[in-house]
Amino acid sequence: MKRVLLIFCSSLLVAIVLLGGTICVSGGKCSTAVLLAAEEAYKVFLNNSPSTMKPVDEKGTLFVPLNFPVEEGKTNWTVAVEYDNASRTVRIQKTKVKQKLRGDTKCNRCDGSGKCQACYPAGSGKNISDGTCNACDGTGKCFYCDGKGKY
């Protein structure tokens, strides 16, 4: 019986020493982690979907790590962050800024009409002396956007 009691006490002593050593090595972070676990965790929503990201509190300021895909060339992003401490939520809207593509911009030569502005009257295919317009070769179409009104 003494032997079992001696083994039990020595095991308990070793466990206490190891636990004390762990707390000293970690700088008391174990006790801080226990206190933080009692607080309600932040809920992070990325583009209105729940996320598993956890905000990092650094001296009273929250930081949320975001990932962006790397693509060839230049890519622009818009990020909007809404933080509510009362409900402990962080809402992040991350959207890629779309570049204007060819065909989306109104022609600056014909102001979107598609008519050749060198003709007299515009789009007639004739010049001021009733001859063929040299800019559009008599077609009446804007030579810059090919009569589409956009480029």
SVG drawing of the C-alpha trace seen along z (x, -y; Angstrom):
<svg xmlns="http://www.w3.org/2000/svg" viewBox="-26 -73 37 75">
<polyline fill="none" stroke="black" stroke-width="0.4" points="0.0,0.0 2.9,-2.3 4.4,-1.6 1.2,-2.6 0.8,-5.8 4.5,-6.7 4.1,-6.2 0.9,-8.2 2.4,-11.1 5.5,-11.2 3.5,-11.2 1.4,-14.0 4.5,-16.0 6.0,-15.5 2.7,-16.6 2.7,-19.8 6.3,-20.6 5.7,-20.1 2.6,-22.3 4.5,-25.0 7.4,-24.8 5.0,-25.1 3.5,-28.2 6.9,-29.8 8.2,-28.9 5.2,-30.3 5.4,-33.5 2.0,-33.1 0.2,-32.9 -1.6,-29.8 -3.5,-31.8 -4.3,-34.5 -5.6,-31.8 -8.0,-30.5 -9.4,-34.0 -9.8,-34.7 -11.6,-31.4 -14.4,-32.7 -15.0,-35.7 -17.2,-35.3 -15.2,-34.9 -15.5,-37.3 -17.6,-36.3 -16.0,-37.1 -18.0,-37.3 -16.2,-37.6 -18.5,-38.7 -21.6,-37.8 -20.4,-34.3 -19.2,-33.1 -15.4,-32.6 -13.1,-30.6 -10.6,-33.5 -9.8,-34.7 -9.0,-38.4 -5.8,-39.0 -5.9,-41.6 -2.7,-43.5 -2.7,-46.2 -6.4,-46.9 -6.4,-46.9 -8.0,-44.1 -6.2,-42.7 -7.8,-40.3 -5.5,-38.4 -6.8,-38.6 -5.7,-36.6 -5.7,-37.8 -5.1,-35.7 -2.0,-36.7 -2.7,-37.1 -0.5,-38.2 -0.4,-42.0 -2.0,-44.6 -5.1,-43.8 -7.0,-46.3 -9.2,-45.4 -11.7,-47.3 -12.0,-46.2 -14.7,-47.5 -14.6,-46.5 -17.5,-46.9 -16.7,-46.2 -19.3,-46.0 -17.8,-45.5 -21.3,-45.1 -22.2,-42.1 -18.5,-41.1 -18.8,-40.8 -16.4,-41.8 -17.9,-42.1 -15.5,-42.3 -16.5,-43.0 -13.7,-42.2 -14.3,-42.9 -12.1,-42.9 -12.2,-46.3 -13.0,-45.5 -11.1,-47.4 -13.0,-49.0 -12.6,-46.8 -12.7,-47.7 -16.3,-48.2 -17.4,-49.7 -16.2,-53.3 -18.2,-55.8 -16.3,-57.0 -14.9,-60.5 -14.8,-61.3 -18.5,-60.8 -19.7,-61.1 -21.3,-57.7 -23.4,-58.4 -21.4,-56.3 -21.6,-59.0 -18.5,-60.4 -18.0,-64.0 -15.8,-65.0 -18.8,-64.6 -21.1,-67.5 -23.7,-67.0 -22.3,-64.4 -22.7,-60.8 -23.7,-61.7 -20.6,-60.4 -20.0,-63.7 -17.7,-66.6 -18.5,-70.4 -18.2,-70.6 -20.6,-67.6 -17.8,-65.2 -16.9,-62.0 -15.7,-62.4 -12.0,-61.5 -12.1,-60.5 -14.8,-57.7 -14.4,-57.0 -18.0,-57.9 -19.5,-55.4 -20.7,-57.9 -19.4,-55.7 -17.1,-57.1 -13.6,-56.1 -12.4,-55.9 -15.0,-53.4 -16.1,-52.0 -19.7,-53.3 -20.3,-51.4 -20.3,-54.4 -18.0,-52.6 -14.5,-51.4"/>
</svg>
